[in-house]
Amino acid sequence: MVNSIFTIGELKESYRAVQRLLEQLQEDHSYMQKALDYLERMPSQQVPGDIAGQAKATAAMEIVRSREKTNQQLLAVYDKMYEDLRSVIFQSDVQDTPEEI
């Protein structure tokens, strides 16, 4: 086991707290939906070379791209947390459970 100044219980609680915060971030899509709704309500002109329509499409693409970047970063954080904490947190869970025959 890795030496730590924290107890297993403290590490588990910290892990759970960070996990809850990341889950909240992951589930928060309201800002993206508001932005897309706003773009949808903006009037556009049905003429060739509609610059406003092109700008709306580009803005929608950037909104979605930004959210996908956030999702990728969330996955990286989850992966790093798992790698850093699994040997400490989950090893104690294995030691706490009786061995199966």
Helices and strands as residue ranges (DSSP letters): H 8-27, H 30-41, H 51-85, I 86-90, H 91-96
